[in-house]
Amino acid sequence: MIAIRKWKLYDYWLTLAALLLAGMGIVLIRSATLLDSGTSVDVIKQSVFLGMGVVILAIAPKLNYRWLGTLAWIGYGTSVALLLAVLYVGVSIGGSQRWFLVGPFSLQPSEFAKIALIVVLAHFLSAGQRRIEDIRFFLGSIVITAVPAFLVYREPDLGTTLMFLGIWGVMVFMAGVPFRYLIGVAVGLLAAVSLQLIRIKDYMWERVTTFLDPSADPFGAGYNMLQAQISVGAGELWGRGLFQGSQTQLEYLRVQHKDFVFAVLAEELGFVGSMLVLALFAVLLFRASLIATNARDHFGQNLAVGVTTIIFLQTFVNVGMIIGLLPVTGIPLPFLSYGGSALITTFIGIALLQSIAVHSRVKTYAMPPVFRVSARERLRVLPWKIQSAEHNNR
């Protein structure tokens, strides 16, 4: 009976959206590597990782997310150790040292560090809920985030570093940290960035200037951004057809099956196809936000907020980069971009959401408080809902 009940609480819409997006990713990767002889090796590798993701989702209802609380610091310490190790014994590609080689596959520790950071922050914030307004507690959350963020910055990987900061900012805000603390951190970061501009890595500064004027170097730093925008425009309403995009098939765009896979989608399936894919992301994020709202404890709530945040931020940044609203940062598009570490990490995040859903006593979903109350009330609504739910279930 318990197993049956868990499957009834399983969020099938969430899993369906994730699998459809991952399946579309396989198709787009194949299109982007169509000129390769035979079956693309990248397609085979991505399919293997997709299969692993399906297994992860299948076992999610059997795992209680609360166990992660006891393992949070172990996972965090392991991820920090891997980030430190990759700086010395990792493989350097394109000037960045971010990967370990494991046989025919590569492992990117910074991807798994995202999940480790979400779990340890969720545990830290839930354990210290009564001290949420204590400045020392707030500074503790900053230190927890700063350690992996600094190590990733040293690789260097500015995009993932910013993702870590984004995870931290949203999680502490939704946990109820006083807004004045966040304002103070924002001001401090702006001051620090201003002082570090003279020491910024050349490739990072190049990305900023290219974003402001990509046509200034159309065959160098601005090449990818310009080609991505050409691909998006060429797709028009219905696209040129799957495997028929000239920008894609003639490989005008570099690493198009990785960070620029959305440009492949826009050219070959057009505006309509792009909107359908973004609609799937909207469904996934909406279901994730509902799970966060109805989590029965602070740990589950914080955990769901962190997973939802990283999927949203990566989607927003990647699509914004492709259409020219944001600078090129090297952030993959969840589920669609090629990369085993990124795909597995995202499926682990979805599995955590499913575990929270099936171990919740609340069977019906309510609208997330973020849509029902003002920003001023947002900090206190979620804890109040949890306390009320726990009281009613006694």
N, C-alpha and C positions, 0 to 999 in steps of 0.2 A: 504493500500500500504506500509506503514512504517513497519508493522509487517512482511509482505511478504519479504521486502527487508532485514530485519534483519535475517530471516531464510536463505536467500540466502548467506549471509555473514558468517553464522554459519560454524565453522570448523568441519565437520562431521568426518574427519579422526582422529582428536584429540579425539573426543568423542568415536569413535569406538575402538581406541587403549586402552583408559582408561577402557571401559566396558569389553573388552576382557581380559585385565589383571585382573580386579576385579573378573570376572567370573572364571578365572583360579585359582585365590586365593581361592575361595569357594571350588573348587574341591580339591585343595592341602590340605586345612585345613581339609576337610572331610577324605582324605586319612591318614593324620597325626593323626587323632583321631578315626580311624576306629574301634579300640578295645573297644571303649565306647559302652555301650549297647544302642540300638535304635539310633535315630538321635542325633548327637552330639549337645549339647547346644551351643557350640561355633559356629557351622555352622549356627544355627538358628539366633544367635545374629549378626553374620557377614552378613547374608543375609538381616536382618532388616536394618543394616547400609548401605548396598549396595542399598537397595530400597530408602533410604533417599538421597543417593548420586545421584541416577537417577532423583529424584525430583529436587534437586539442579541444575543439569545440564539443566533440562527442563525449569526452570524459569530464567536461566542466561541471555538469550537474552533480557528479559524485564527489566533488571536492568542495569543502567548506572554506570559503575565503577567509574566515576568522583565523585559520591556522597560519595564515601569512603574517599575522601580528607577531607571533613568536619567532618567526624567521626573518623579520624585516631588517634587523641590523646585520644579520649574517649575509643576506642578499646584498645589502648596501655595501658592506665591507668587501665582498667578493667583486662587485662591480667596480669599486674604486681601485682594487688591486689589478684588475684587468686593464683598466684605463691607464694605470701607471705603467704596466708591463708593455702595453702596445707602443708606448713612446720610445721604448728601448729595443724591443725585439719584434715589433710589428713590421708589416710590409708597407713601403712608401709607394704611393701611386699618385701621379700628378702633383707632387710636392707636398702631399699630406700623408701622414703616417697614422692610419686609422684601422688597419685590418690585420688579422691573423690568417694565415693560410692553413686550412685543415683539409688535406687531400685536394680534391678538385674544387672545394668550396672555400669561400672566404667568410670570416666571422668579424663582424664590426661591433666591438664591445659597447660603443656609445649608444647603439640602438637598445640593447638590453639594459643599459644604465637608466634609460628613461623609465622603464617599468620598475626597476629597483628604487629609483627616486620617488616615484608615485607611491609605492608601498610604504617606504619608510616615512615619508611625509604624512601619509594617511594615519599611520600608527602614532607618530609623534603628536600630530594635531588632535587626534581623538583621545590619547592618553592624557593630554594636558588641556582638555577642554575647559576646565575650571580656571586655568591660568591664561586663557586666551588673550586677555588684555594686558598681561605682564610684558613689559618691554624686553626682559631677559629671555622670556619664552620666544618672543618674536625674533630676537637676534639669533637664538638657537636654530630656528628654521632657516635663517639666512646662511648660517655656517654649514648646515647639512647640504644645502643646495650649491653653495659656492665651491665646495671641494670637487665634485665631479664636473661642474661647469668649467672650472679653471683647467682641469686636466684635458677636457675636450677642446678648450680654446688653444691649448698648447699643441694640438695635433698638426696643424690648426684646423678647426671646424667652427666657424663663426655661427653658421645657421643652427647647428644643434645646440650650441651654447645658448643662443637666444631661446630655443625651445625649452631648455631647462629653466630659464628665468620665467618664461611664460607659464609653465606648469606650476612653479612656486607661487607666482603672483595670483593666479586664479584660485588655487587651493587655499591659500591663507585668507584670501578675501572671502570666499564662500564659507570658510570655517568660522568667521566672525572676528578676525583681527581688526582692530580699530583702523578706520580709513586714514587717519592722520599719519599712522606709521608707514603706510604704503606711499603716501604723498612724500614723506621724508626720504624714503628709499629712491623714489623716482627722481627727486631733485638731486640726490647724491649721485645717482647713476649718470645723469646728464652732465654733472660737473666732472665726474671721472672720465667720461667719454671725451669731453672737450679737452681735458688734459692729455689724454692718450692719443689724440688724433695724429700728433707728430710721430708717434711710435707704432702706428697701426701697420699691419702687414701690407706689403705692396699689393697683393692680390685682393685684399679686402677693400683697400682704397680704390682700386681699379673698378671693382664692382659698383661702388657708390657713384663714381664719376660716369661710368657707363650707363647706369640707370638714368642719370640726369640728361645725358645726351649720347645715346647709342650710335647715332650716325656719325659722331666724331671719329670713330674708329670702326667702320663697317666690316672690315676684314680681319679685325683683331678682337679686342675686348668686347666690342659691341655686336659681334657677329651672331652669337647664339640668340640674343634678345631680338635682334631684327628678324632673323629667320623664323623664330617662334611666332612673332607677330604676323609675318607673311603667311605662315601655315594656318593660323587662326582665321585670317581674312580670306584665304583661298577656299576654305571650307564652305563659306556662305551659309545658306539655310540648311540644306540637306547633305552637304559634303560631296566629295568626289567619288565616294564609294570605298568600301573596305578593300585594302591592298591596292588602291588605285591613286593614292595621293602622290603627286609628283615630288613635292617637297620631301615626303617621307621616303618614297622608294628610290629617289636619287641621292638620298642621304645628305641633303643640304644642311640638316641639323645634326650637330654632334651629340653623341650619347642620348639619342632621341628616345630610346627605350628605358631610360633611367629618369633623370629629373625632368625631361621634356616630353614625357609620354602624353601629357594632356594636349600638346600641340599636334601629335599624331591623331588623337581622337577628334580634335576640332577640325582638322583638314579632311579626314576621311569620312566622318559621320556628321560634320557640320554643327550648326547651332542646335538643331534638334537633338542630335546624339549627345552633345555636351550637356544640354539641359537635363536629359534623362539620367545621365551619370550623376550630375549634381543633385538630382532629385533622390537618387539612391543614397547619396551621402546625407541628405536632409532627413530621410527616413531613419537611417542608422543613428544619427546624432539625436534625433527626437526620442527614439526609443531608449537611447543611453541616458538622456536627461531624465526620462521618466523613472528609470531604474534608480538613478541617483536620488530622486525625490522620495521614493518609497523605500529606500534602504532602512532597515530597522535599527541600525546603530550608527554612531558617528564614524566608526572605522569604515564601514561599508559605504557610507555616504561620501566620505572624503576620497575613498578609492575610486568610486564611480565618477566623481567630479574630475579626478586626475586623468583617467582614461579618456573621458569625453573631451577634455581640454586638449590633449595631445593630438587626437584625431582631427579635431576642428582646426587647431592652429596649423598643422601640417597641410591640410587641405586648402585653407585660406591662403597661406603663404605661397604654396606651389602654384595654384591657379592664378593668384595675383602676379606672380613672377612671369607666367606665360603670357598674360595679356598686357604686361607692361605697367602694372600698377605698383609693383614692388621690385626691388633690385634682385638680381640672381643670387640665391643663397645656397643652392645645392640641397634643398630640402625635398625628399621624395614625396610623391603623391601616394597616400595610404592605399594599399591593395593593388594599385595599378602599376606603379613604378617597379622596374626590375630590381631585385635585391632580396636575398633570402633572409638576412638578419632583420630587415625592416618588416618583411611580410610576417615572419614568425612572431616578432614582437607585437605587431598589430593584432594578430590572432590571439595571442596571450591576453591582450587587453580586452578583447571581446569575450574571451572565456571567463575573465574576472567579472565582467558585467553579468554574464549568465549565471555565475555562481552566486552573485549577490541577489539576482532575481529569484532564483529557485529556493534560496534560503531565507526569503522574506515572508513574513506572515501576511503582508498586505497583498491581496490577490487582484485588486483593481487599481488601475493607475489614475492618478490625479494630475492636473496640469502642474508643471514645475512652478514653484513660488516665484521664480525670476520673471514669469510672465503675468503673475497675478498681483504683485505688490511693487511698491516703489523701491528704488535703490536704497533708500534710507532704512527701510524695513527688512531688506533682503538678508542682512546679517543675522537676524534673530528668528526668522520664520522657520528655517530648516531645523535648528535644534529644538524649537518648540514642538514641531510636528513629531519628531522622534520621541520626545518625552511623553507626549500625549498618546502615541501609539503603544509605547511600552506600558503606560498606566492602564490603558484599555485592555491589554492582553493579559493582565495579571488575573 
